[in-house]
Amino acid sequence: HKRRLELMSTRDGMTGAFNRRHWETVLRNEFEACRRSHRQATILLIDIDHFKTINDTWGHVAGDRALQIIANRMLSNTRTSHDLVIRTGGDEFVILLYRAQIGDAIAIAERITGQINDYAFMVDGHVVPLSVSWGVAEVTRDLDSAIQDADSERYGMKQMRE
């Protein structure tokens, strides 16, 4: 019972990824410990392109299914149990890759997008297309700077797709 409560408090019920609360408490502390010990870490930000359109056009069932598909691809493409997939809110996810260089993160991002972009699923007889945008950054100074760098890259990719 205690283990189930712990999972409920740290995991996003819809996707199985860690939730924002867990990110803001435990993961940031673990990450700072990693940084202090000079272990390499990289972050990968991923979000769903046109997520609002998916919800508005095909309903929240389609939006929920899109989140589940994408989270599943992220969870199945991490390298080790130390790599963490976090749903930070809405359609936004962070993958924190311990002992990973930028090339490792790019390879993971390309593998995930290769499995998602141009993928479609059916909802009530309608085809719902999926694609994602992403950005990566090595954490060299602090986590917030890395997030800003990765987010700028993700935003640039998203602008090119629209």
Sequence and secondary structure as in RCSB ss.txt:
>XXXX:A:sequence
HKRRLELMSTRDGMTGAFNRRHWETVLRNEFEACRRSHRQATILLIDIDHFKTINDTWGHVAGDRALQIIANRML
SNTRTSHDLVIRTGGDEFVILLYRAQIGDAIAIAERITGQINDYAFMVDGHVVPLSVSWGVAEVTRDLDSAIQDA
DSERYGMKQMRE
>XXXX:A:secstr
 HHHHHHHHHB TTT SB HHHIIIIIHHHHHHHHHTT  EEEEEEEETTHHHHHHHH HHHHHHHHHHHHHHHH
HT SSTTSEEEEEETTEEEEEEET  HHHHHHHHHHHHHHHTTEEEEETTEEEEE EEEEEEE SS HHHHHHHH
HHHHHHHHHHH 
